[in-house]
Amino acid sequence: MPSFANPANLEPQADGVLMVAPDATPLEFLQAVNRCPTEPMARRLRAAIECLGYVHPKLAVTVAFDGKTFAARLERALQRTGKAIEHQPE
């Protein structure tokens, strides 16, 4: 278990108390550690880093490419449907 998540390291300090609901999720727990001004900065930064992927998800693009060109796939789709959109410029 990482040191910042060890309950023994989360004992209330003299000038503040870390308040976490008994049914808090792990994300809520880490956010409470991050927001507690009496926690050491290293622990708060580590909690923020661990929360990062859940608060700001990474954007990604995936493509399924079967080796055929877009034009070939479009032609195949047109043959299957038998429809084409005709555009007449004005």
C-alpha positions in Angstrom: 0.0 0.0 0.0 1.4 3.4 -0.9 2.4 5.5 2.2 -0.1 8.3 1.4 -3.0 5.7 1.6 -1.8 4.1 4.8 -4.4 5.0 7.5 -1.7 5.4 10.1 -0.3 8.3 8.1 -3.7 10.0 8.1 -4.0 10.7 11.8 -5.4 14.1 12.5 -2.8 16.7 13.1 -2.9 19.3 15.9 -4.4 22.1 13.8 -6.7 20.1 11.4 -8.7 16.9 10.9 -9.0 14.8 7.7 -12.7 14.3 7.3 -13.8 11.3 5.2 -17.2 9.7 5.2 -17.2 6.0 6.2 -18.8 5.0 2.9 -16.5 7.2 0.8 -15.2 5.9 -2.5 -11.4 5.6 -3.0 -11.6 8.6 -5.3 -13.4 10.7 -2.7 -10.8 9.6 -0.1 -7.9 10.7 -2.3 -9.7 14.0 -3.0 -10.1 14.6 0.7 -6.4 13.9 1.2 -5.6 16.3 -1.6 -7.8 19.1 -0.2 -6.6 18.8 3.4 -4.3 21.7 4.1 -2.7 20.0 7.1 -1.4 17.0 5.1 2.2 17.2 3.9 2.5 18.6 0.3 4.2 15.4 -0.9 1.2 13.3 0.2 -1.3 15.8 -1.3 0.5 15.9 -4.7 0.6 12.1 -4.8 -3.1 11.9 -4.1 -3.7 14.5 -6.9 -1.6 12.4 -9.3 -3.5 9.2 -8.5 -6.9 11.0 -9.0 -5.8 12.6 -12.3 -6.9 9.7 -14.6 -10.3 9.6 -13.1 -11.1 13.3 -13.0 -9.6 14.2 -16.4 -9.7 11.1 -18.6 -7.2 10.8 -21.4 -8.7 11.4 -24.8 -7.9 8.7 -27.4 -8.9 7.8 -30.9 -9.0 4.2 -32.1 -9.3 3.1 -35.7 -10.2 -0.4 -37.0 -8.3 -0.6 -40.3 -8.6 -3.7 -42.5 -6.0 -2.6 -45.1 -8.6 -1.4 -47.6 -8.7 2.2 -48.7 -11.6 4.5 -47.8 -12.7 4.7 -51.5 -12.9 0.9 -51.7 -14.9 0.7 -48.5 -17.2 3.5 -49.8 -17.8 1.6 -53.1 -18.6 -1.6 -51.3 -21.1 0.3 -49.1 -22.7 1.9 -52.1 -23.1 -1.5 -53.8 -24.7 -3.0 -50.7 -27.3 -0.2 -50.3 -27.8 0.6 -54.0 -28.2 4.3 -53.0 -26.0 7.3 -53.7 -26.5 10.9 -52.8 -26.5 13.1 -55.9 -25.4 16.6 -55.4 -26.3 19.3 -58.0 -24.4 22.6 -57.5 -26.5 25.7 -57.8 
